[in-house]
Structures are given as structure tokens and as C-alpha cells.
Amino acid sequence: MLVFILRRLAQSVVVMLAVALIAFLIFRYVGDPIASMVGQDTRLEDMERMRQELGLNDPFYVQFWTFITNAVQGNFGISYRLQLPVTQLIFDRLPATLELALVSVILALFIGVGLGIFTALRRKSFGAGLIMSLSLVGVSLPTFLIGIGLIYIFAVELQWLPSFGRGETVQIAPWWRSGFFTQSGLRSLILPAITLSLFQMTLIMRLVRSEMLEVLRQDYIRFARARGLPERAINFRHALKNTLVPVITITGLQLGSIIAFAVVTETVFQWPGVGSLFINSVQVVDVPVMAAYLMFIALVFVMINLVVDILYYLVDPRLRIGARAGA
């Protein structure tokens, strides 16, 4: 077990180093950092002095090592646009993105699993056919179009929900302002959460349906019916339990996707998260923020994959046997 974890940690470090190299290349070679930090009336001597102080005249490997050591300490420099530490900007925006991602995952998981079970057990009914047809909307339509459609229906025409912003927030920790505890915060969360969760919800629903149909055809399900077990016990105690193993795995991996791809949803709804911060930074070529965002998203994916791999190892005995054989 310890060897397996150490091997996965080593692989994660290699991945993060590769991402750090890409982020460093963006940081260093996309535009001139000095030109982005000074005005047009700055003297050439002052620009050269700043270049020397920031280490931009050092060899490539020295600059890359300095970038890595600063990144490990959470230091990504100063934002060109806002003139504030990049780490502070990301931590200010992170609670909004995490709350949006959390609500989206909960919606996708509970509604997706529920609809997947229904369409599997009532696969020939009119309701199941209608749900499967509507699920094509979540798969085929782009996220921004779904968001605009929801804004038009529920904010413009019906005027039930706000069309943008995060609503009123309250301070619950030194670096965390939450919209969970105010009415306007919860109302502002509904439309972006539905928009962000729709694709994942459809994916989970179709996965649960196909897995459950496959499990219901297994011999042990026929044997359970032959023993006279109630249909409810067969469906929910035996079939659903074996169906949820791949669903949990996919959901864990999709959590990283939700955080990474919240960029579009946050832009459509002007949600003040790290995704909208990244888009604003791209528009003005704020390279330190772009590099930090890339590192943050890579770290999220690496951590989630590491946890999933360890859970796989614990759950599936075949991996443990294979690891011993390989050793």
C-alpha cells in the first residue's frame, strides 16, 4: 500500500512539474513582464534595473527553479492589472467557485442518479422516453446557450431569479464570504448551478441507466428473483449497489471538470469566481494570474485522480494482487 501511494505521489509530482514548466513558459515568454508593469514614460535604465531585480536576466534554469520554489510557497507574483498579490486574488474568488461547484455536483449526483434509476426500471414507459429525449439537450447544447436560455426564461420573462452576480454574502471565515446564508445569495446560485450541472447530470443519468440495465441482466439478479425476494430489495439492495461503483468514480473525476469548466458559466452569469478572474486576466494579458490559474486547476485534477487511484486500490483486490506480482 505504501509503495503504491509513493509511486502515485511521484507520478503526481512529475505531472505538476510538467504543468509548472508550461505555466512558466507562459509567465516568462508571453509578452514582456516589465512592459506590462510600467508606464510609457518609464526610463530604460529603470526598466533594466527592474529586470535585474526580478531576475529576468538570469539563465532559464535559474528562473524556472525560482518559479517552482515560489509556487510551492504560494507566491505567484503581483497581478499586472490589479497590482495585488495573485494568491490573494485567487483566495478571494475561490469560495464563490467552490460553492457553485458544490451545489452543481449535488444537483448532478442526486437528480442524475434518481433519473437514471427511473429510466432503467421504467425503460418502456412514456416518462422514461421523455426524460431520455430531454437529456439530449444537456448533452448536445453548449453551456453558454443553456445559461442564456435560462436567463431569458426565469430572469427576463418570469422575473423569478436574478440574472447575474452572487447576491448578498456574509463573512463566515477570515477568507471566506458565503452566499449560502442569505436569500439573495441562494436565489443567485440557482441558475448558474443548474447551468453548470446539466451536462454532468445527463452524463450520470445515462451512466446509471446503462450500468443498471447491465446489472439487472446478471445471473445473480435472476437467482434473487427465483428465491422470491421483493422487487424493491432486488433493485435497490443488489442492483443499485453494484451500479454506483463506476458512478462514484466518474463523479469524483467530474468534480475537477466542474471547477475547471466553470469559466463559461461564471462569465455568462458574471459570477465572481476564479473562472471569471481568469477570463478578465486573459483579456488584458495578466500573465501571473493566468499562470497561477493553470497551476491551480492542474493541482485540483492531480489531487482528485490521486484520491480516486487510492480508493480503487482499496476497493478492488485485483489491483493489490497485481501490485504484489509486479513487486
Phi and psi in degrees as a GROMACS rama.xvg file:
@    title "Ramachandran Plot"
@    xaxis  label "Phi"
@    yaxis  label "Psi"
@TYPE xy
-64.131  -40.2659  LEU-2
-63.6468  -41.111  VAL-3
-61.2193  -46.1287  PHE-4
-64.5185  -42.376  ILE-5
-63.783  -38.0171  LEU-6
-65.1384  -43.0982  ARG-7
-66.3463  -37.3131  ARG-8
-63.8338  -40.3863  LEU-9
-63.3028  -42.1925  ALA-10
-62.7486  -39.3727  GLN-11
-64.3625  -39.316  SER-12
-63.3798  -41.0783  VAL-13
-62.2336  -43.4775  VAL-14
-61.4945  -45.8021  VAL-15
-64.7255  -34.1461  MET-16
-65.8711  -39.6153  LEU-17
-63.7847  -43.478  ALA-18
-65.5527  -38.34  VAL-19
-62.3824  -36.9572  ALA-20
-63.6177  -43.4012  LEU-21
-63.8555  -45.1029  ILE-22
-62.179  -38.3732  ALA-23
-65.8508  -41.8659  PHE-24
-61.2289  -39.1965  LEU-25
-64.6869  -45.2071  ILE-26
-61.8037  -39.9769  PHE-27
-92.0321  -36.2532  ARG-28
-113.167  0.263287  TYR-29
-93.8329  96.3923  VAL-30
78.779  175.718  GLY-31
-100.074  113.927  ASP-32
-57.5531  -37.0149  PRO-33
-66.7196  -42.5366  ILE-34
-62.9696  -28.5818  ALA-35
-78.8335  -18.0659  SER-36
-99.4551  -19.1081  MET-37
-114.674  167.917  VAL-38
-90.5858  177.416  GLY-39
-71.7228  -21.5543  GLN-40
-92.3831  8.20142  ASP-41
-71.492  137.196  THR-42
-74.9034  154.148  ARG-43
-64.1849  -33.9573  LEU-44
-65.195  -39.9127  GLU-45
-66.3127  -39.2075  ASP-46
-64.7422  -40.3191  MET-47
-67.0469  -37.9318  GLU-48
-64.0158  -41.9656  ARG-49
-64.098  -39.5068  MET-50
-61.9695  -38.6156  ARG-51
-69.7988  -41.5452  GLN-52
-66.4464  -35.1219  GLU-53
-82.8367  -3.75094  LEU-54
77.8932  19.7363  GLY-55
-75.1536  -12.553  LEU-56
-93.0434  -2.4342  ASN-57
-71.6553  161.351  ASP-58
-60.3514  161.824  PRO-59
-57.1879  -49.148  PHE-60
-66.0184  -31.3511  TYR-61
-67.5755  -43.8225  VAL-62
-63.9243  -40.7476  GLN-63
-65.2444  -42.4198  PHE-64
-63.254  -41.5949  TRP-65
-62.9015  -40.0432  THR-66
-61.7985  -44.5206  PHE-67
-64.9331  -47.0585  ILE-68
-63.3388  -37.7533  THR-69
-67.3619  -39.6847  ASN-70
-64.4834  -39.6676  ALA-71
-61.0178  -33.5966  VAL-72
-87.618  5.06646  GLN-73
76.2465  23.1492  GLY-74
-108.19  108.107  ASN-75
-113.199  16.6956  PHE-76
88.9258  -162.745  GLY-77
-109.375  137.372  ILE-78
-65.3039  130.848  SER-79
-64.0843  -37.0038  TYR-80
-79.997  -45.7768  ARG-81
-101.823  -11.1088  LEU-82
56.8241  39.0889  GLN-83
-127.074  156.403  LEU-84
-58.5374  135.448  PRO-85
-63.001  -39.1306  VAL-86
-60.4829  -41.3408  THR-87
-63.6776  -40.8245  GLN-88
-62.2183  -43.2924  LEU-89
-67.2049  -42.4364  ILE-90
-67.9825  -29.5064  PHE-91
-67.7053  -35.1591  ASP-92
-91.1755  -19.6052  ARG-93
-60.4205  -41.7716  LEU-94
-57.038  -38.3614  PRO-95
-63.2068  -42.6963  ALA-96
-68.3483  -41.7909  THR-97
-65.9586  -40.2123  LEU-98
-64.97  -42.0995  GLU-99
-63.5128  -43.0388  LEU-100
-66.3288  -39.455  ALA-101
-63.2466  -48.1447  LEU-102
-64.3075  -37.7898  VAL-103
-64.6261  -42.2689  SER-104
-65.0962  -42.3855  VAL-105
-62.3848  -44.4786  ILE-106
-60.6635  -48.4567  LEU-107
-63.2535  -39.2188  ALA-108
-70.9768  -52.5868  LEU-109
-71.4899  -46.8146  PHE-110
-70.3384  -39.4462  ILE-111
-63.7899  -45.5022  GLY-112
-65.7953  -43.5205  VAL-113
-61.2192  -46.1102  GLY-114
-69.1434  -33.1711  LEU-115
-64.0075  -42.3155  GLY-116
-64.4655  -44.3935  ILE-117
-62.2336  -47.1064  PHE-118
-69.259  -23.1618  THR-119
-79.2581  -42.6275  ALA-120
-79.3789  -27.181  LEU-121
-119.646  48.3768  ARG-122
-67.2155  -19.4356  ARG-123
-99.9816  2.88726  LYS-124
-82.591  163.715  SER-125
-65.4424  -40.0272  PHE-126
-62.3717  -41.2128  GLY-127
-65.8583  -40.8787  ALA-128
-63.3649  -40.6011  GLY-129
-64.8448  -42.7294  LEU-130
-64.1391  -42.4511  ILE-131
-64.1258  -36.1573  MET-132
-68.0401  -44.0252  SER-133
-67.4649  -26.0967  LEU-134
-65.0803  -22.2894  SER-135
-63.2167  -25.779  LEU-136
-63.4818  -45.5771  VAL-137
-66.7202  -28.2308  GLY-138
-83.9141  -41.3224  VAL-139
-92.3773  -33.4774  SER-140
-80.6854  139.144  LEU-141
-67.1051  153.761  PRO-142
-61.2426  -41.4463  THR-143
-65.0066  -32.4711  PHE-144
-70.5642  -39.3532  LEU-145
-62.8375  -43.2014  ILE-146
-62.0384  -45.016  GLY-147
-63.6979  -38.9816  ILE-148
-63.6314  -42.9736  GLY-149
-65.3588  -38.6345  LEU-150
-62.2259  -43.4944  ILE-151
-63.3486  -42.5514  TYR-152
-74.7812  -54.1313  ILE-153
-91.011  -19.6328  PHE-154
-105.023  -42.4889  ALA-155
-85.2753  -53.5794  VAL-156
-78.1615  -54.8333  GLU-157
-85.1593  -25.0568  LEU-158
56.0114  39.488  GLN-159
-87.561  -36.036  TRP-160
-130.241  153.01  LEU-161
-68.9966  151.365  PRO-162
-94.0481  -13.9758  SER-163
-156.583  168.605  PHE-164
84.0137  177.108  GLY-165
-107.606  -4.69426  ARG-166
75.9119  -166.035  GLY-167
-79.0553  137.205  GLU-168
-123.408  159.741  THR-169
-126.804  150.708  VAL-170
-83.1054  118.358  GLN-171
-112.944  -10.7221  ILE-172
-155.645  163.542  ALA-173
-54.2723  -32.6155  PRO-174
-119.832  17.8422  TRP-175
-131.719  112.862  TRP-176
-105.38  127.693  ARG-177
-116.342  145.132  SER-178
-100.483  4.11177  GLY-179
-69.2284  -21.0704  PHE-180
-106.702  11.9293  PHE-181
-127.402  150.634  THR-182
-65.5911  -43.9368  GLN-183
-67.3138  -32.3796  SER-184
-65.5786  -42.8438  GLY-185
-68.3348  -39.9938  LEU-186
-66.0576  -35.3947  ARG-187
-70.4899  -22.484  SER-188
-81.1619  -21.5707  LEU-189
-63.6906  -55.2759  ILE-190
-64.6626  -48.156  LEU-191
-64.2444  -33.3093  PRO-192
-67.411  -41.6404  ALA-193
-63.5844  -43.9283  ILE-194
-60.2335  -45.7934  THR-195
-71.3446  -29.2044  LEU-196
-89.2214  -13.9093  SER-197
-61.0835  -45.5622  LEU-198
-64.1044  -45.9188  PHE-199
-64.5858  -37.9854  GLN-200
-60.0084  -45.8777  MET-201
-64.4929  -41.3836  THR-202
-61.938  -46.5567  LEU-203
-65.2897  -41.5842  ILE-204
-59.6029  -46.9282  MET-205
-67.6814  -35.5948  ARG-206
-66.6872  -46.2516  LEU-207
-61.8132  -42.7511  VAL-208
-61.0738  -49.6267  ARG-209
-66.9729  -40.5507  SER-210
-65.8713  -40.3768  GLU-211
-70.2212  -38.7572  MET-212
-62.1284  -38.061  LEU-213
-67.4965  -42.8336  GLU-214
-66.0487  -38.5232  VAL-215
-65.8304  -15.5835  LEU-216
-92.1871  -0.789523  ARG-217
-73.4304  159.22  GLN-218
-66.0898  -35.8549  ASP-219
-69.2607  -23.1798  TYR-220
-72.3659  -41.678  ILE-221
-63.5261  -39.2775  ARG-222
-64.5728  -38.5719  PHE-223
-64.4959  -39.0784  ALA-224
-66.7732  -38.8354  ARG-225
-64.5396  -29.1324  ALA-226
-76.036  -9.19016  ARG-227
86.8028  18.8877  GLY-228
-66.8279  147.227  LEU-229
-61.6894  148.362  PRO-230
-61.4219  -36.1833  GLU-231
-62.1611  -43.5639  ARG-232
-65.2677  -38.8006  ALA-233
-65.6418  -44.6841  ILE-234
-69.9958  -44.7539  ASN-235
-98.7625  -25.1291  PHE-236
-91.9618  -36.6911  ARG-237
-102.387  -51.9799  HIS-238
-72.1996  -50.4968  ALA-239
-63.9784  -36.3255  LEU-240
-59.6555  -44.4658  LYS-241
-76.3875  -20.5046  ASN-242
-74.3041  -32.8466  THR-243
-77.5643  -13.163  LEU-244
-59.745  -54.6864  VAL-245
-67.242  -27.9705  PRO-246
-64.4611  -43.4276  VAL-247
-62.3725  -40.3972  ILE-248
-62.5528  -49.1359  THR-249
-63.1792  -40.1702  ILE-250
-63.0993  -40.76  THR-251
-61.6902  -43.3667  GLY-252
-68.7449  -35.1337  LEU-253
-71.1143  -20.3441  GLN-254
-60.0671  -41.0424  LEU-255
-63.3104  -39.4451  GLY-256
-64.2595  -39.228  SER-257
-62.6365  -43.4422  ILE-258
-66.5729  -40.9642  ILE-259
-70.8721  -40.9897  ALA-260
-95.9714  14.762  PHE-261
-72.4164  -4.59229  ALA-262
-56.0051  -47.6981  VAL-263
-65.6921  -47.3835  VAL-264
-62.7387  -42.9811  THR-265
-64.7983  -33.3324  GLU-266
-69.9031  -44.3953  THR-267
-62.5142  -42.9151  VAL-268
-97.3155  7.84879  PHE-269
50.1807  42.9086  GLN-270
-78.4553  125.192  TRP-271
-79.3501  61.3415  PRO-272
-106.953  -171.776  GLY-273
-70.3382  -26.2443  VAL-274
-63.6098  -47.7109  GLY-275
-67.4281  -33.1511  SER-276
-60.6491  -41.0263  LEU-277
-65.1314  -44.1276  PHE-278
-62.3459  -44.2632  ILE-279
-62.1771  -34.8356  ASN-280
-70.5729  -36.53  SER-281
-64.0599  -39.1631  VAL-282
-62.7079  -31.7289  GLN-283
-111.974  14.7845  VAL-284
51.2758  51.1224  VAL-285
-84.4932  83.7395  ASP-286
-61.7666  -42.3345  VAL-287
-57.2506  -40.0913  PRO-288
-67.9666  -40.966  VAL-289
-60.8822  -44.7536  MET-290
-65.5173  -41.259  ALA-291
-65.8994  -39.2239  ALA-292
-63.8029  -42.4126  TYR-293
-59.7033  -44.4295  LEU-294
-64.9633  -39.4049  MET-295
-64.177  -47.0766  PHE-296
-64.0962  -41.1203  ILE-297
-61.5914  -40.6627  ALA-298
-64.1956  -39.2438  LEU-299
-60.7825  -47.9773  VAL-300
-64.6032  -41.9185  PHE-301
-64.1711  -43.4297  VAL-302
-65.4158  -42.945  MET-303
-65.2079  -43.7071  ILE-304
-64.2182  -35.5395  ASN-305
-64.9083  -45.1654  LEU-306
-63.338  -42.7849  VAL-307
-63.3318  -42.5009  VAL-308
-61.2671  -41.9922  ASP-309
-66.5489  -41.2363  ILE-310
-63.9512  -40.0304  LEU-311
-56.5618  -45.5055  TYR-312
-61.9509  -38.6508  TYR-313
-73.2008  -35.7755  LEU-314
-83.9563  -41.5665  VAL-315
-96.2401  111.613  ASP-316
-67.8379  -21.4615  PRO-317
-63.4614  -34.7858  ARG-318
-66.2214  -38.8496  LEU-319
-66.0542  -40.7382  ARG-320
-65.0659  -41.9298  ILE-321
-64.174  -37.7738  GLY-322
-65.9983  -41.2972  ALA-323
-65.1052  -40.032  ARG-324
-64.0962  -39.6443  ALA-325
-67.2378  -36.5475  GLY-326
